[in-house]
Amino acid sequence: MLGKSVAKLTTYSPLSAIILASAAFLAGGKDAAALTAREVTENMSSDAQFAYISGVVDGLAFARWLAHDRDDTGMQCILDWFYRSDQRERFNARMDWFEQHPDQQVSTLMYALIREECGE
C-alpha cells in the first residue's frame, strides 16, 4: 500500500509540489500573502530582494514550462531574461519599476515584465 502511494506522488511530482507549496503557503493564515513592491523595496536588504524576486521568476518560469506541456522554450526565455550577464543593471531597472508601482504585488509586476519580453 505504501509503495503505491509513493509511486503516485512521484508520478505527479510537479503537480504535487505545487499543491504542497500552496497548502504550506495558505496554512500560514492571514499573515501569508504575496509581498507588494513597497514591502520588498523598503523592508528587505538587497540580497533578500534578489532572493525573493528570483524565487518569483523561477516560479513563473516553472509555471510556463508546465503550461506549455513541458516545452522549455518559454521557460528558458524567462530565465535568460532574468539571469543575463548585465544582471545588476537589469535588477536596478526592476527596482525602479517597483518604486513606480508600490502597491502592486511583486509577482504581478514580474509577470507583466516577463509577458512583455517572452510573451504568454
Biopython code that builds the backbone (N, CA, C, O; Angstrom):
import numpy as np
from Bio.PDB.StructureBuilder import StructureBuilder

atoms = [
    (1, "MET", "N", (0.824, -1.190, 0.000)),
    (1, "MET", "CA", (0.000, 0.000, 0.000)),
    (1, "MET", "C", (0.868, 1.254, 0.000)),
    (1, "MET", "O", (0.613, 2.184, -0.765)),
    (2, "LEU", "N", (1.874, 1.284, 0.839)),
    (2, "LEU", "CA", (2.754, 2.439, 0.897)),
    (2, "LEU", "C", (3.467, 2.638, -0.434)),
    (2, "LEU", "O", (3.633, 3.770, -0.888)),
    (3, "GLY", "N", (3.883, 1.556, -1.052)),
    (3, "GLY", "CA", (4.570, 1.648, -2.335)),
    (3, "GLY", "C", (3.730, 2.314, -3.403)),
    (3, "GLY", "O", (4.252, 3.086, -4.208)),
    (4, "LYS", "N", (2.437, 2.031, -3.425)),
    (4, "LYS", "CA", (1.553, 2.642, -4.408)),
    (4, "LYS", "C", (1.409, 4.140, -4.170)),
    (4, "LYS", "O", (1.382, 4.916, -5.125)),
    (5, "SER", "N", (1.319, 4.549, -2.929)),
    (5, "SER", "CA", (1.196, 5.980, -2.610)),
    (5, "SER", "C", (2.442, 6.728, -3.042)),
    (5, "SER", "O", (2.347, 7.817, -3.609)),
    (6, "VAL", "N", (3.585, 6.170, -2.787)),
    (6, "VAL", "CA", (4.839, 6.806, -3.171)),
    (6, "VAL", "C", (4.941, 6.889, -4.682)),
    (6, "VAL", "O", (5.389, 7.902, -5.219)),
    (7, "ALA", "N", (4.532, 5.835, -5.375)),
    (7, "ALA", "CA", (4.584, 5.839, -6.834)),
    (7, "ALA", "C", (3.696, 6.936, -7.407)),
    (7, "ALA", "O", (4.095, 7.616, -8.353)),
    (8, "LYS", "N", (2.510, 7.119, -6.859)),
    (8, "LYS", "CA", (1.627, 8.177, -7.340)),
    (8, "LYS", "C", (2.232, 9.550, -7.114)),
    (8, "LYS", "O", (2.158, 10.407, -7.995)),
    (9, "LEU", "N", (2.819, 9.773, -5.971)),
    (9, "LEU", "CA", (3.411, 11.068, -5.663)),
    (9, "LEU", "C", (4.545, 11.378, -6.630)),
    (9, "LEU", "O", (4.646, 12.505, -7.113)),
    (10, "THR", "N", (5.393, 10.408, -6.921)),
    (10, "THR", "CA", (6.496, 10.669, -7.833)),
    (10, "THR", "C", (6.021, 10.785, -9.270)),
    (10, "THR", "O", (6.652, 11.483, -10.065)),
    (11, "THR", "N", (4.933, 10.124, -9.626)),
    (11, "THR", "CA", (4.396, 10.240, -10.977)),
    (11, "THR", "C", (3.909, 11.661, -11.247)),
    (11, "THR", "O", (4.073, 12.174, -12.353)),
    (12, "TYR", "N", (3.324, 12.282, -10.260)),
    (12, "TYR", "CA", (2.773, 13.621, -10.419)),
    (12, "TYR", "C", (3.576, 14.639, -9.609)),
    (12, "TYR", "O", (2.991, 15.544, -9.014)),
    (13, "SER", "N", (4.868, 14.514, -9.577)),
    (13, "SER", "CA", (5.677, 15.356, -8.704)),
    (13, "SER", "C", (5.565, 16.858, -8.974)),
    (13, "SER", "O", (5.513, 17.611, -8.001)),
    (14, "PRO", "N", (5.522, 17.356, -10.218)),
    (14, "PRO", "CA", (5.368, 18.801, -10.384)),
    (14, "PRO", "C", (4.039, 19.297, -9.815)),
    (14, "PRO", "O", (3.998, 20.315, -9.124)),
    (15, "LEU", "N", (2.960, 18.580, -10.105)),
    (15, "LEU", "CA", (1.662, 18.982, -9.584)),
    (15, "LEU", "C", (1.637, 18.859, -8.064)),
    (15, "LEU", "O", (1.108, 19.731, -7.374)),
    (16, "SER", "N", (2.206, 17.778, -7.546)),
    (16, "SER", "CA", (2.253, 17.583, -6.097)),
    (16, "SER", "C", (3.042, 18.693, -5.429)),
    (16, "SER", "O", (2.657, 19.181, -4.367)),
    (17, "ALA", "N", (4.135, 19.089, -6.042)),
    (17, "ALA", "CA", (4.950, 20.160, -5.468)),
    (17, "ALA", "C", (4.170, 21.466, -5.406)),
    (17, "ALA", "O", (4.253, 22.195, -4.418)),
    (18, "ILE", "N", (3.419, 21.761, -6.451)),
    (18, "ILE", "CA", (2.620, 22.989, -6.472)),
    (18, "ILE", "C", (1.541, 22.939, -5.394)),
    (18, "ILE", "O", (1.319, 23.916, -4.678)),
    (19, "ILE", "N", (0.876, 21.794, -5.288)),
    (19, "ILE", "CA", (-0.181, 21.653, -4.281)),
    (19, "ILE", "C", (0.390, 21.773, -2.871)),
    (19, "ILE", "O", (-0.178, 22.460, -2.021)),
    (20, "LEU", "N", (1.511, 21.103, -2.626)),
    (20, "LEU", "CA", (2.115, 21.163, -1.298)),
    (20, "LEU", "C", (2.601, 22.566, -0.958)),
    (20, "LEU", "O", (2.432, 23.031, 0.169)),
    (21, "ALA", "N", (3.203, 23.233, -1.930)),
    (21, "ALA", "CA", (3.675, 24.601, -1.687)),
    (21, "ALA", "C", (2.500, 25.535, -1.416)),
    (21, "ALA", "O", (2.577, 26.392, -0.536)),
    (22, "SER", "N", (1.417, 25.372, -2.166)),
    (22, "SER", "CA", (0.231, 26.200, -1.949)),
    (22, "SER", "C", (-0.373, 25.947, -0.582)),
    (22, "SER", "O", (-0.765, 26.882, 0.117)),
    (23, "ALA", "N", (-0.447, 24.674, -0.200)),
    (23, "ALA", "CA", (-1.005, 24.336, 1.111)),
    (23, "ALA", "C", (-0.157, 24.924, 2.231)),
    (23, "ALA", "O", (-0.690, 25.451, 3.208)),
    (24, "ALA", "N", (1.156, 24.834, 2.091)),
    (24, "ALA", "CA", (2.042, 25.389, 3.113)),
    (24, "ALA", "C", (1.891, 26.906, 3.182)),
    (24, "ALA", "O", (1.911, 27.490, 4.265)),
    (25, "PHE", "N", (1.739, 27.537, 2.029)),
    (25, "PHE", "CA", (1.572, 28.980, 1.974)),
    (25, "PHE", "C", (0.261, 29.396, 2.642)),
    (25, "PHE", "O", (0.231, 30.338, 3.435)),
    (26, "LEU", "N", (-0.804, 28.698, 2.321)),
    (26, "LEU", "CA", (-2.114, 29.045, 2.882)),
    (26, "LEU", "C", (-2.229, 28.684, 4.354)),
    (26, "LEU", "O", (-3.014, 29.293, 5.081)),
    (27, "ALA", "N", (-1.457, 27.702, 4.803)),
    (27, "ALA", "CA", (-1.525, 27.282, 6.200)),
    (27, "ALA", "C", (-1.043, 28.377, 7.141)),
    (27, "ALA", "O", (-1.349, 28.350, 8.333)),
    (28, "GLY", "N", (-0.296, 29.334, 6.620)),
    (28, "GLY", "CA", (0.208, 30.423, 7.449)),
    (28, "GLY", "C", (-0.878, 31.372, 7.911)),
    (28, "GLY", "O", (-0.637, 32.202, 8.788)),
    (29, "GLY", "N", (-2.056, 31.269, 7.347)),
    (29, "GLY", "CA", (-3.163, 32.122, 7.772)),
    (29, "GLY", "C", (-3.097, 33.509, 7.184)),
    (29, "GLY", "O", (-2.605, 33.700, 6.071)),
    (30, "LYS", "N", (-3.594, 34.485, 7.934)),
    (30, "LYS", "CA", (-3.721, 35.840, 7.416)),
    (30, "LYS", "C", (-2.383, 36.512, 7.150)),
    (30, "LYS", "O", (-2.320, 37.453, 6.358)),
    (31, "ASP", "N", (-1.312, 36.056, 7.789)),
    (31, "ASP", "CA", (-0.012, 36.674, 7.576)),
    (31, "ASP", "C", (0.642, 36.226, 6.279)),
    (31, "ASP", "O", (1.595, 36.855, 5.820)),
    (32, "ALA", "N", (0.148, 35.155, 5.685)),
    (32, "ALA", "CA", (0.724, 34.642, 4.454)),
    (32, "ALA", "C", (0.103, 35.378, 3.275)),
    (32, "ALA", "O", (-1.074, 35.187, 2.966)),
    (33, "ALA", "N", (0.890, 36.212, 2.626)),
    (33, "ALA", "CA", (0.405, 36.949, 1.464)),
    (33, "ALA", "C", (1.594, 37.298, 0.587)),
    (33, "ALA", "O", (2.723, 37.423, 1.062)),
    (34, "ALA", "N", (1.322, 37.452, -0.691)),
    (34, "ALA", "CA", (2.375, 37.873, -1.600)),
    (34, "ALA", "C", (2.793, 39.296, -1.217)),
    (34, "ALA", "O", (1.964, 40.108, -0.808)),
    (35, "LEU", "N", (4.046, 39.574, -1.352)),
    (35, "LEU", "CA", (4.565, 40.874, -0.950)),
    (35, "LEU", "C", (4.337, 41.921, -2.027)),
    (35, "LEU", "O", (4.381, 41.626, -3.222)),
    (36, "THR", "N", (4.096, 43.137, -1.589)),
    (36, "THR", "CA", (3.977, 44.249, -2.531)),
    (36, "THR", "C", (5.370, 44.782, -2.833)),
    (36, "THR", "O", (6.337, 44.497, -2.126)),
    (37, "ALA", "N", (5.441, 45.562, -3.901)),
    (37, "ALA", "CA", (6.711, 46.169, -4.279)),
    (37, "ALA", "C", (7.250, 47.053, -3.149)),
    (37, "ALA", "O", (8.455, 47.073, -2.896)),
    (38, "ARG", "N", (6.365, 47.775, -2.477)),
    (38, "ARG", "CA", (6.787, 48.636, -1.366)),
    (38, "ARG", "C", (7.433, 47.817, -0.251)),
    (38, "ARG", "O", (8.475, 48.201, 0.280)),
    (39, "GLU", "N", (6.813, 46.687, 0.104)),
    (39, "GLU", "CA", (7.352, 45.845, 1.166)),
    (39, "GLU", "C", (8.742, 45.319, 0.814)),
    (39, "GLU", "O", (9.618, 45.224, 1.673)),
    (40, "VAL", "N", (8.926, 44.984, -0.443)),
    (40, "VAL", "CA", (10.227, 44.467, -0.868)),
    (40, "VAL", "C", (11.271, 45.574, -0.881)),
    (40, "VAL", "O", (12.378, 45.382, -0.377)),
    (41, "THR", "N", (10.935, 46.733, -1.451)),
    (41, "THR", "CA", (11.929, 47.799, -1.566)),
    (41, "THR", "C", (12.255, 48.460, -0.228)),
    (41, "THR", "O", (13.383, 48.904, -0.018)),
    (42, "GLU", "N", (11.278, 48.529, 0.677)),
    (42, "GLU", "CA", (11.507, 49.234, 1.936)),
    (42, "GLU", "C", (11.934, 48.338, 3.088)),
    (42, "GLU", "O", (12.571, 48.821, 4.024)),
    (43, "ASN", "N", (11.608, 47.055, 3.054)),
    (43, "ASN", "CA", (11.839, 46.201, 4.213)),
    (43, "ASN", "C", (12.860, 45.091, 4.014)),
    (43, "ASN", "O", (13.097, 44.304, 4.930)),
    (44, "MET", "N", (13.462, 45.012, 2.849)),
    (44, "MET", "CA", (14.401, 43.915, 2.586)),
    (44, "MET", "C", (15.772, 44.448, 2.199)),
    (44, "MET", "O", (15.897, 45.505, 1.580)),
    (45, "SER", "N", (16.785, 43.700, 2.574)),
    (45, "SER", "CA", (18.139, 44.019, 2.104)),
    (45, "SER", "C", (18.211, 43.684, 0.621)),
    (45, "SER", "O", (17.334, 42.996, 0.098)),
    (46, "SER", "N", (19.233, 44.158, -0.050)),
    (46, "SER", "CA", (19.356, 43.875, -1.483)),
    (46, "SER", "C", (19.494, 42.372, -1.742)),
    (46, "SER", "O", (18.978, 41.873, -2.742)),
    (47, "ASP", "N", (20.180, 41.648, -0.859)),
    (47, "ASP", "CA", (20.283, 40.197, -1.015)),
    (47, "ASP", "C", (18.923, 39.522, -0.867)),
    (47, "ASP", "O", (18.593, 38.615, -1.631)),
    (48, "ALA", "N", (18.136, 39.957, 0.107)),
    (48, "ALA", "CA", (16.805, 39.389, 0.307)),
    (48, "ALA", "C", (15.881, 39.755, -0.857)),
    (48, "ALA", "O", (15.060, 38.941, -1.281)),
    (49, "GLN", "N", (16.015, 40.975, -1.369)),
    (49, "GLN", "CA", (15.224, 41.382, -2.532)),
    (49, "GLN", "C", (15.502, 40.465, -3.709)),
    (49, "GLN", "O", (14.583, 39.969, -4.360)),
    (50, "PHE", "N", (16.785, 40.248, -3.971)),
    (50, "PHE", "CA", (17.149, 39.401, -5.101)),
    (50, "PHE", "C", (16.642, 37.979, -4.892)),
    (50, "PHE", "O", (16.133, 37.364, -5.829)),
    (51, "ALA", "N", (16.770, 37.456, -3.695)),
    (51, "ALA", "CA", (16.314, 36.092, -3.422)),
    (51, "ALA", "C", (14.803, 35.977, -3.622)),
    (51, "ALA", "O", (14.334, 35.015, -4.230)),
    (52, "TYR", "N", (14.047, 36.936, -3.122)),
    (52, "TYR", "CA", (12.591, 36.888, -3.256)),
    (52, "TYR", "C", (12.171, 37.003, -4.719)),
    (52, "TYR", "O", (11.356, 36.220, -5.206)),
    (53, "ILE", "N", (12.738, 37.985, -5.407)),
    (53, "ILE", "CA", (12.357, 38.214, -6.802)),
    (53, "ILE", "C", (12.781, 37.043, -7.683)),
    (53, "ILE", "O", (12.033, 36.647, -8.576)),
    (54, "SER", "N", (13.957, 36.487, -7.452)),
    (54, "SER", "CA", (14.373, 35.339, -8.259)),
    (54, "SER", "C", (13.485, 34.135, -7.982)),
    (54, "SER", "O", (13.253, 33.328, -8.882)),
    (55, "GLY", "N", (12.985, 33.995, -6.765)),
    (55, "GLY", "CA", (12.027, 32.931, -6.458)),
    (55, "GLY", "C", (10.733, 33.105, -7.229)),
    (55, "GLY", "O", (10.168, 32.133, -7.731)),
    (56, "VAL", "N", (10.264, 34.337, -7.325)),
    (56, "VAL", "CA", (9.058, 34.631, -8.105)),
    (56, "VAL", "C", (9.305, 34.289, -9.577)),
    (56, "VAL", "O", (8.472, 33.650, -10.220)),
    (57, "VAL", "N", (10.446, 34.717, -10.099)),
    (57, "VAL", "CA", (10.769, 34.472, -11.505)),
    (57, "VAL", "C", (10.894, 32.972, -11.779)),
    (57, "VAL", "O", (10.365, 32.475, -12.773)),
    (58, "ASP", "N", (11.589, 32.259, -10.903)),
    (58, "ASP", "CA", (11.725, 30.814, -11.087)),
    (58, "ASP", "C", (10.355, 30.135, -11.058)),
    (58, "ASP", "O", (10.106, 29.211, -11.832)),
    (59, "GLY", "N", (9.475, 30.584, -10.180)),
    (59, "GLY", "CA", (8.122, 30.032, -10.122)),
    (59, "GLY", "C", (7.341, 30.310, -11.391)),
    (59, "GLY", "O", (6.642, 29.430, -11.894)),
    (60, "LEU", "N", (7.449, 31.525, -11.916)),
    (60, "LEU", "CA", (6.767, 31.856, -13.167)),
    (60, "LEU", "C", (7.340, 31.058, -14.336)),
    (60, "LEU", "O", (6.601, 30.636, -15.226)),
    (61, "ALA", "N", (8.655, 30.853, -14.331)),
    (61, "ALA", "CA", (9.281, 30.047, -15.395)),
    (61, "ALA", "C", (8.801, 28.597, -15.327)),
    (61, "ALA", "O", (8.510, 27.985, -16.355)),
    (62, "PHE", "N", (8.721, 28.056, -14.124)),
    (62, "PHE", "CA", (8.256, 26.683, -13.957)),
    (62, "PHE", "C", (6.792, 26.560, -14.381)),
    (62, "PHE", "O", (6.406, 25.581, -15.020)),
    (63, "ALA", "N", (5.982, 27.552, -14.024)),
    (63, "ALA", "CA", (4.574, 27.538, -14.419)),
    (63, "ALA", "C", (4.439, 27.587, -15.939)),
    (63, "ALA", "O", (3.569, 26.930, -16.510)),
    (64, "ARG", "N", (5.297, 28.363, -16.588)),
    (64, "ARG", "CA", (5.279, 28.421, -18.061)),
    (64, "ARG", "C", (5.629, 27.062, -18.650)),
    (64, "ARG", "O", (5.003, 26.615, -19.611)),
    (65, "TRP", "N", (6.629, 26.410, -18.072)),
    (65, "TRP", "CA", (7.044, 25.084, -18.534)),
    (65, "TRP", "C", (5.882, 24.101, -18.432)),
    (65, "TRP", "O", (5.630, 23.337, -19.363)),
    (66, "LEU", "N", (5.169, 24.119, -17.298)),
    (66, "LEU", "CA", (4.023, 23.231, -17.127)),
    (66, "LEU", "C", (2.891, 23.581, -18.095)),
    (66, "LEU", "O", (2.284, 22.694, -18.694)),
    (67, "ALA", "N", (2.616, 24.865, -18.241)),
    (67, "ALA", "CA", (1.520, 25.303, -19.102)),
    (67, "ALA", "C", (1.764, 24.960, -20.566)),
    (67, "ALA", "O", (0.823, 24.772, -21.337)),
    (68, "HIS", "N", (3.022, 24.881, -20.935)),
    (68, "HIS", "CA", (3.371, 24.588, -22.334)),
    (68, "HIS", "C", (3.763, 23.133, -22.520)),
    (68, "HIS", "O", (4.590, 22.805, -23.371)),
    (69, "ASP", "N", (3.165, 22.267, -21.719)),
    (69, "ASP", "CA", (3.385, 20.820, -21.836)),
    (69, "ASP", "C", (4.869, 20.446, -21.843)),
    (69, "ASP", "O", (5.331, 19.643, -22.654)),
    (70, "ARG", "N", (5.582, 21.052, -20.921)),
    (70, "ARG", "CA", (6.995, 20.771, -20.682)),
    (70, "ARG", "C", (7.921, 21.123, -21.852)),
    (70, "ARG", "O", (9.017, 20.576, -21.977)),
    (71, "ASP", "N", (7.468, 22.032, -22.692)),
    (71, "ASP", "CA", (8.338, 22.619, -23.717)),
    (71, "ASP", "C", (9.092, 23.741, -23.008)),
    (71, "ASP", "O", (8.470, 24.651, -22.461)),
    (72, "ASP", "N", (10.412, 23.687, -23.013)),
    (72, "ASP", "CA", (11.181, 24.636, -22.209)),
    (72, "ASP", "C", (11.521, 25.943, -22.918)),
    (72, "ASP", "O", (12.309, 26.728, -22.390)),
    (73, "THR", "N", (10.958, 26.202, -24.087)),
    (73, "THR", "CA", (11.266, 27.430, -24.820)),
    (73, "THR", "C", (10.894, 28.677, -24.025)),
    (73, "THR", "O", (11.725, 29.564, -23.834)),
    (74, "GLY", "N", (9.651, 28.745, -23.564)),
    (74, "GLY", "CA", (9.200, 29.910, -22.796)),
    (74, "GLY", "C", (9.922, 30.024, -21.474)),
    (74, "GLY", "O", (10.306, 31.118, -21.062)),
    (75, "MET", "N", (10.111, 28.890, -20.801)),
    (75, "MET", "CA", (10.818, 28.881, -19.523)),
    (75, "MET", "C", (12.241, 29.400, -19.706)),
    (75, "MET", "O", (12.724, 30.196, -18.901)),
    (76, "GLN", "N", (12.901, 28.954, -20.753)),
    (76, "GLN", "CA", (14.284, 29.383, -20.987)),
    (76, "GLN", "C", (14.355, 30.871, -21.314)),
    (76, "GLN", "O", (15.305, 31.546, -20.916)),
    (77, "CYS", "N", (13.363, 31.387, -22.033)),
    (77, "CYS", "CA", (13.309, 32.821, -22.318)),
    (77, "CYS", "C", (13.243, 33.614, -21.011)),
    (77, "CYS", "O", (13.959, 34.600, -20.837)),
    (78, "ILE", "N", (12.377, 33.173, -20.094)),
    (78, "ILE", "CA", (12.220, 33.854, -18.809)),
    (78, "ILE", "C", (13.521, 33.812, -18.011)),
    (78, "ILE", "O", (13.964, 34.835, -17.488)),
    (79, "LEU", "N", (14.123, 32.650, -17.920)),
    (79, "LEU", "CA", (15.353, 32.516, -17.132)),
    (79, "LEU", "C", (16.499, 33.300, -17.752)),
    (79, "LEU", "O", (17.274, 33.931, -17.033)),
    (80, "ASP", "N", (16.619, 33.272, -19.079)),
    (80, "ASP", "CA", (17.665, 34.058, -19.749)),
    (80, "ASP", "C", (17.442, 35.550, -19.525)),
    (80, "ASP", "O", (18.391, 36.294, -19.280)),
    (81, "TRP", "N", (16.188, 35.984, -19.608)),
    (81, "TRP", "CA", (15.881, 37.393, -19.417)),
    (81, "TRP", "C", (16.271, 37.855, -18.011)),
    (81, "TRP", "O", (16.795, 38.956, -17.843)),
    (82, "PHE", "N", (16.019, 37.030, -17.016)),
    (82, "PHE", "CA", (16.299, 37.445, -15.648)),
    (82, "PHE", "C", (17.768, 37.282, -15.260)),
    (82, "PHE", "O", (18.303, 38.118, -14.533)),
    (83, "TYR", "N", (18.415, 36.244, -15.722)),
    (83, "TYR", "CA", (19.770, 35.930, -15.265)),
    (83, "TYR", "C", (20.859, 36.293, -16.264)),
    (83, "TYR", "O", (21.930, 35.687, -16.239)),
    (84, "ARG", "N", (20.623, 37.253, -17.134)),
    (84, "ARG", "CA", (21.648, 37.665, -18.106)),
    (84, "ARG", "C", (22.869, 38.257, -17.412)),
    (84, "ARG", "O", (22.852, 38.537, -16.213)),
    (85, "SER", "N", (23.927, 38.440, -18.196)),
    (85, "SER", "CA", (25.188, 38.953, -17.637)),
    (85, "SER", "C", (25.074, 40.397, -17.140)),
    (85, "SER", "O", (25.809, 40.781, -16.230)),
    (86, "ASP", "N", (24.195, 41.191, -17.699)),
    (86, "ASP", "CA", (24.009, 42.570, -17.235)),
    (86, "ASP", "C", (22.989, 42.614, -16.092)),
    (86, "ASP", "O", (22.170, 43.528, -15.999)),
    (87, "GLN", "N", (23.065, 41.632, -15.255)),
    (87, "GLN", "CA", (22.084, 41.390, -14.200)),
    (87, "GLN", "C", (21.922, 42.585, -13.252)),
    (87, "GLN", "O", (20.791, 42.948, -12.930)),
    (88, "ARG", "N", (22.998, 43.195, -12.804)),
    (88, "ARG", "CA", (22.912, 44.300, -11.841)),
    (88, "ARG", "C", (22.132, 45.468, -12.430)),
    (88, "ARG", "O", (21.265, 46.034, -11.764)),
    (89, "GLU", "N", (22.431, 45.829, -13.661)),
    (89, "GLU", "CA", (21.728, 46.930, -14.319)),
    (89, "GLU", "C", (20.241, 46.602, -14.484)),
    (89, "GLU", "O", (19.384, 47.450, -14.239)),
    (90, "ARG", "N", (19.945, 45.384, -14.893)),
    (90, "ARG", "CA", (18.558, 44.971, -15.088)),
    (90, "ARG", "C", (17.831, 44.907, -13.738)),
    (90, "ARG", "O", (16.655, 45.260, -13.646)),
    (91, "PHE", "N", (18.529, 44.461, -12.703)),
    (91, "PHE", "CA", (17.917, 44.401, -11.374)),
    (91, "PHE", "C", (17.565, 45.804, -10.889)),
    (91, "PHE", "O", (16.484, 46.023, -10.342)),
    (92, "ASN", "N", (18.472, 46.748, -11.088)),
    (92, "ASN", "CA", (18.203, 48.129, -10.680)),
    (92, "ASN", "C", (17.018, 48.710, -11.451)),
    (92, "ASN", "O", (16.221, 49.458, -10.884)),
    (93, "ALA", "N", (16.896, 48.378, -12.725)),
    (93, "ALA", "CA", (15.758, 48.847, -13.523)),
    (93, "ALA", "C", (14.452, 48.264, -12.972)),
    (93, "ALA", "O", (13.431, 48.950, -12.943)),
    (94, "ARG", "N", (14.483, 47.005, -12.538)),
    (94, "ARG", "CA", (13.284, 46.391, -11.958)),
    (94, "ARG", "C", (12.921, 47.063, -10.640)),
    (94, "ARG", "O", (11.741, 47.268, -10.355)),
    (95, "MET", "N", (13.909, 47.404, -9.845)),
    (95, "MET", "CA", (13.627, 48.071, -8.580)),
    (95, "MET", "C", (13.013, 49.450, -8.837)),
    (95, "MET", "O", (12.131, 49.876, -8.090)),
    (96, "ASP", "N", (13.460, 50.150, -9.872)),
    (96, "ASP", "CA", (12.834, 51.425, -10.253)),
    (96, "ASP", "C", (11.376, 51.199, -10.653)),
    (96, "ASP", "O", (10.508, 51.997, -10.300)),
    (97, "TRP", "N", (11.105, 50.122, -11.384)),
    (97, "TRP", "CA", (9.744, 49.746, -11.791)),
    (97, "TRP", "C", (8.880, 49.500, -10.550)),
    (97, "TRP", "O", (7.721, 49.912, -10.500)),
    (98, "PHE", "N", (9.453, 48.829, -9.559)),
    (98, "PHE", "CA", (8.731, 48.555, -8.316)),
    (98, "PHE", "C", (8.372, 49.859, -7.598)),
    (98, "PHE", "O", (7.270, 49.996, -7.066)),
    (99, "GLU", "N", (9.294, 50.800, -7.585)),
    (99, "GLU", "CA", (9.039, 52.070, -6.907)),
    (99, "GLU", "C", (7.937, 52.868, -7.600)),
    (99, "GLU", "O", (7.271, 53.683, -6.962)),
    (100, "GLN", "N", (7.741, 52.645, -8.888)),
    (100, "GLN", "CA", (6.663, 53.311, -9.625)),
    (100, "GLN", "C", (5.305, 52.680, -9.334)),
    (100, "GLN", "O", (4.269, 53.308, -9.554)),
    (101, "HIS", "N", (5.305, 51.437, -8.840)),
    (101, "HIS", "CA", (4.061, 50.702, -8.573)),
    (101, "HIS", "C", (4.130, 50.067, -7.181)),
    (101, "HIS", "O", (4.101, 48.842, -7.065)),
    (102, "PRO", "N", (4.220, 50.878, -6.130)),
    (102, "PRO", "CA", (4.493, 50.346, -4.791)),
    (102, "PRO", "C", (3.409, 49.442, -4.202)),
    (102, "PRO", "O", (3.709, 48.599, -3.356)),
    (103, "ASP", "N", (2.169, 49.602, -4.629)),
    (103, "ASP", "CA", (1.086, 48.817, -4.033)),
    (103, "ASP", "C", (0.769, 47.528, -4.797)),
    (103, "ASP", "O", (-0.106, 46.764, -4.390)),
    (104, "GLN", "N", (1.466, 47.291, -5.883)),
    (104, "GLN", "CA", (1.259, 46.069, -6.667)),
    (104, "GLN", "C", (2.100, 44.930, -6.101)),
    (104, "GLN", "O", (3.173, 45.159, -5.543)),
    (105, "GLN", "N", (1.611, 43.716, -6.247)),
    (105, "GLN", "CA", (2.389, 42.559, -5.810)),
    (105, "GLN", "C", (3.567, 42.353, -6.754)),
    (105, "GLN", "O", (3.468, 42.590, -7.958)),
    (106, "VAL", "N", (4.673, 41.911, -6.187)),
    (106, "VAL", "CA", (5.879, 41.665, -6.967)),
    (106, "VAL", "C", (5.598, 40.659, -8.081)),
    (106, "VAL", "O", (6.072, 40.826, -9.205)),
    (107, "SER", "N", (4.834, 39.624, -7.772)),
    (107, "SER", "CA", (4.548, 38.605, -8.790)),
    (107, "SER", "C", (3.789, 39.199, -9.979)),
    (107, "SER", "O", (4.037, 38.817, -11.123)),
    (108, "THR", "N", (2.876, 40.119, -9.720)),
    (108, "THR", "CA", (2.121, 40.761, -10.793)),
    (108, "THR", "C", (3.034, 41.624, -11.651)),
    (108, "THR", "O", (2.944, 41.594, -12.879)),
    (109, "LEU", "N", (3.903, 42.384, -11.019)),
    (109, "LEU", "CA", (4.827, 43.238, -11.761)),
    (109, "LEU", "C", (5.807, 42.412, -12.590)),
    (109, "LEU", "O", (6.087, 42.741, -13.743)),
    (110, "MET", "N", (6.324, 41.344, -11.999)),
    (110, "MET", "CA", (7.268, 40.494, -12.737)),
    (110, "MET", "C", (6.569, 39.794, -13.896)),
    (110, "MET", "O", (7.151, 39.640, -14.970)),
    (111, "TYR", "N", (5.331, 39.372, -13.689)),
    (111, "TYR", "CA", (4.578, 38.739, -14.773)),
    (111, "TYR", "C", (4.412, 39.715, -15.936)),
    (111, "TYR", "O", (4.563, 39.327, -17.095)),
    (112, "ALA", "N", (4.102, 40.976, -15.636)),
    (112, "ALA", "CA", (3.924, 41.979, -16.697)),
    (112, "ALA", "C", (5.221, 42.169, -17.484)),
    (112, "ALA", "O", (5.195, 42.243, -18.713)),
    (113, "LEU", "N", (6.351, 42.249, -16.784)),
    (113, "LEU", "CA", (7.632, 42.403, -17.462)),
    (113, "LEU", "C", (7.980, 41.167, -18.297)),
    (113, "LEU", "O", (8.463, 41.278, -19.424)),
    (114, "ILE", "N", (7.728, 40.001, -17.726)),
    (114, "ILE", "CA", (8.031, 38.747, -18.430)),
    (114, "ILE", "C", (7.150, 38.604, -19.669)),
    (114, "ILE", "O", (7.625, 38.202, -20.731)),
    (115, "ARG", "N", (5.889, 38.929, -19.532)),
    (115, "ARG", "CA", (4.982, 38.825, -20.676)),
    (115, "ARG", "C", (5.417, 39.743, -21.801)),
    (115, "ARG", "O", (5.314, 39.390, -22.976)),
    (116, "GLU", "N", (5.904, 40.924, -21.438)),
    (116, "GLU", "CA", (6.399, 41.871, -22.447)),
    (116, "GLU", "C", (7.621, 41.312, -23.177)),
    (116, "GLU", "O", (7.759, 41.483, -24.388)),
    (117, "GLU", "N", (8.488, 40.656, -22.447)),
    (117, "GLU", "CA", (9.735, 40.122, -23.003)),
    (117, "GLU", "C", (9.551, 38.764, -23.691)),
    (117, "GLU", "O", (10.114, 38.532, -24.761)),
    (118, "CYS", "N", (8.773, 37.875, -23.087)),
    (118, "CYS", "CA", (8.711, 36.474, -23.548)),
    (118, "CYS", "C", (7.321, 36.025, -24.002)),
    (118, "CYS", "O", (7.141, 34.853, -24.331)),
    (119, "GLY", "N", (6.355, 36.906, -24.029)),
    (119, "GLY", "CA", (5.013, 36.505, -24.421)),
    (119, "GLY", "C", (4.321, 35.710, -23.326)),
    (119, "GLY", "O", (4.756, 35.695, -22.175)),
    (120, "GLU", "N", (3.234, 35.049, -23.708)),
    (120, "GLU", "CA", (2.477, 34.269, -22.725)),
    (120, "GLU", "C", (2.672, 32.796, -22.916)),
    (120, "GLU", "O", (2.105, 31.997, -22.171)),
]
sb = StructureBuilder()
sb.init_structure("model")
sb.init_model(0)
sb.init_chain("A")
sb.init_seg("    ")
for serial, (resi, resn, name, xyz) in enumerate(atoms, 1):
    if name == "N":
        sb.init_residue(resn, " ", resi, " ")
    sb.init_atom(name, np.array(xyz, "f"), 0.0, 1.0, " ", f" {name:<3s}", serial, name[0])
structure = sb.get_structure()
